[in-house]
Amino acid sequence: MSSYFNNKVVVVTGGTEGIGKALVETLLKNGAKVATCSRNHDNLYRLQSLHPNTPLHTMVADVSSENDCRHFIETTIKAFGGIDILINNAGISMRALLKDTNADVIKKVMDVNFYGTVYCTKYAIESIINRKGTVVGVSSIAGYRGLPGRSGYSASKFAVQGWLEAIKTELMADGVHVMWVCPGFTASNIRNAALSKDGSSQGETPMDENKMMTAVECADHILKAVRKKKRTLVLTFTGKRTVFMQKFFPKLADKLVYKFFFKDGELVK
């Protein structure tokens, strides 16, 4: 893997926690020049201090802000001369039933997950075309199958995948590779930071993260797929099974998903 990423400029949004951090650290080990952003200055400082004297460019940015995305991409190009690979990883989840949820929560999830991907890709695309590079969207099984309690999250991931599929076709003649990856349930901070019905952080997750794929394993799979220029990547047995069931047996998938997420009519996961 190292020779492929050596000296390539790779942008990873949301790179201070979970899958994003694992991507940043793996890429640096493999000789890449890495740029990442986060809304949290302290997390960026800690990441920078863990990797002194490395080609790591960091900036405080909220991907739901077009100006922040533009500035982040422009400073990356100024620092490294261009962009070879953009990994749109920054994301936020939610956990609340529609009947209880403020509409603002769904909008915020869309702004981060969908528009964050649009903004960063839009400002990076000229450089990526020039280098015949790669655009990656970190999606979710929720981009194939709507999940209860996560309606806004599911909508955002469906939107991301549809948008990436559209631009993939647009960019074929330019030699740009576009792909989306669906990690499935991965041990990361996304559930703890998920928005509840009023927009506050959920806090403790009801999911058992000990049984999930680690962020480092997930990052390795993603980077291998980037190197092999795969179209899509669906990880974990549960993820692959869900996509299969949704495609061929959607009515049965409805029942199985309900059984997984609800107990006695109450959302439990």
Stockholm file with secondary structure:
# STOCKHOLM 1.0

chainA/1-269         MSSYFNNKVVVVTGGTEGIGKALVETLLKNGAKVATCSRNHDNLYRLQSLHPNTPLHTMVADVSSENDCRHFIETTIKAFGGIDILINNAGISMRALLKDTNADVIKKVMDVNFYGTVYCTKYAIESIINRKGTVVGVSSIAGYRGLPGRSGYSASKFAVQGWLEAIKTELMADGVHVMWVCPGFTASNIRNAALSKDGSSQGETPMDENKMMTAVECADHILKAVRKKKRTLVLTFTGKRTVFMQKFFPKLADKLVYKFFFKDGELVK
#=GR chainA/1-269 SS CHHHHTTCEEEEESCSSHHHHHHHHHHHHTTCEEEEEESCHHHHHHHHHHSTTSSEEEEECCTTCHHHHHHHHHHHHHHHSSCSEEEECCCCCBCCCGGGCCHHHHHHHHIIIIIHHHHHHHHHHHHHHHTTCEEEEECCGGGTSCCTTCHHHHHHHHHHHHHHHHHHHHTGGGTCEEEEEECCSBSSSTTTTCBCTTSSBCCSCSSCGGGSBCHHHHHHHHHHHHHTTCSEEECSHHHHHHHHHHHHCHHHHHHHHHHHHEETTEECC
#=GC SS_cons         CHHHHTTCEEEEESCSSHHHHHHHHHHHHTTCEEEEEESCHHHHHHHHHHSTTSSEEEEECCTTCHHHHHHHHHHHHHHHSSCSEEEECCCCCBCCCGGGCCHHHHHHHHIIIIIHHHHHHHHHHHHHHHTTCEEEEECCGGGTSCCTTCHHHHHHHHHHHHHHHHHHHHTGGGTCEEEEEECCSBSSSTTTTCBCTTSSBCCSCSSCGGGSBCHHHHHHHHHHHHHTTCSEEECSHHHHHHHHHHHHCHHHHHHHHHHHHEETTEECC
//
